[in-house]
């Protein structure tokens, strides 16, 4: 599957955003309720894929409207 530039950029932003949130979450949590391992595992299993897919979808939408506007301007 070949991704367009905007889709790839959106996926990268989503991926690195999820990594940043994972680091922030790993440093700020209630150790009486949950362990750091559980926070990181949940972020890896759910956060990173969801953020990456949403970022790619937003990038694909951006690419769609960018191409539509470019064809209209010609």
C-alpha positions, 0 to 999 in steps of 0.5 A, spaced: 500 500 500 502 506 497 501 512 502 501 519 499 505 524 502 499 527 507 497 521 509 504 519 511 505 525 514 499 524 518 501 517 520 508 520 523 505 525 527 500 521 530 505 515 531 510 520 535 504 524 538 502 517 541 510 516 543 510 523 547 503 521 550 506 515 553 512 518 556 508 523 559 503 518 562 509 513 564 511 519 568 505 522 571 500 516 574 497 514 581 502 508 583 497 506 588 492 504 582 496 502 577 503 500 575 508 503 570 508 497 566 501 497 565 500 504 563 506 503 558 503 496 555 496 499 554 499 505 551 503 500 546 497 496 545 491 501 544 494 508 544 499 508 538 495 504 533 489 508 534 493 515 534 497 512 528 490 510 524 487 517 526 493 521 524 493 517 517 486 518 516 486 526 517 492 526 512 488 522 507 482 527 508 487 533 507 490 530 501 483 528 498 481 536 499 488 538 497 487 535 490 480 537 489 482 544 490 488 543 486 484 541 480 479 546 481 484 551 481 486 549 474 
